């Protein structure tokens, strides 16, 4: 399963990727607004940490998944526990 994580804490990028690997997922993490955010492909799961992202970034991310079979999971918290719960729910 491919996972794209947008938002979150920049210093926790490696931890997010390691946790996804434990659930047999390939992860891309975009903690900041970049031009590549709109070109993240067609992931199976899109995780949005809404507390640490701008409205503009949220709109770009959602526009990038229009017309695709991507599951969108939103979380106000960008903690490891929040990501773990999302992965448990969607990889079971």
N, C-alpha and C positions, 0 to 999 in steps of 0.2 A: 504494500500500500504506500502511495506517495502522499506526503504531508507538506503543506506550506504553512508556515507560521509567520504572521505579520503582526508587528508590534512587540511588546514585551521589553524586557531589560536587555540592553546590549551586552552587558557583562555575563549574562546567563545563556548566551547563544550556544556555546559548546554543551552545556548541561541539557538544554532543550533537545539538541541533536542526539545526545547519548541516550536520553530517555526514549526518544522515538525509536532508536536502534534496538532497545530492549523489547519493544513491541513489534519488531520486524518491519519497521517503516523507514523509508528513505525520506529525509527531511531537508527542506530549504528554509532558512530563517531570514527574515527581513525586519530587523528591529527599527530601522529608520526609513524615511522616504527616499527612494532612489528611482532612477528612470527605469530600472529593470523590474520594478514591482509589477508593472503592467504586463510583463512578458514572462510570467512564472509558469506558463504552460497549462496543462489540464490535470491538476492534482485530484486524488480521490477525496482528500479532506483538506479544507481550508480552515485554519484556526486563527481567529481574530481576537487579540487581546485589546479590547476597546478602551481601557483606561489609559494606555500609553501610546495611543495613535491619534493622529489628527483626523478631522472629518474628511479632508481631502484624500488622505491615504485610504480611509475606509471606502470611500466612493470608488477610487481607482481599483481597489481589490475586488469589490463586488461587481464592477463593470467587467473585470477580467474573467469572471466566471459565468457571465450571462450566456445561456444557451448550452451549458455543459452539465454533465451529471456529477457535479462537485457538491459534496456535503459541506455546509458552512456551519461552523461551531463558533459561537461568540462567548467570550468570557470577560467579565469586568476585571478579574484578578489575573495577573500574569505570573502567578506562582507555579512552582513545580507540581504542587498538589492539584491545582486547577488543570494543568496540562495532562497529568496522570489520569484524572477523572474523565477528561474528554477522550483520551486514547482508550481507556477501558470500555467506554460506552460504544465507541465506533469501530473498534477492532475485534470485538467479541463475536 
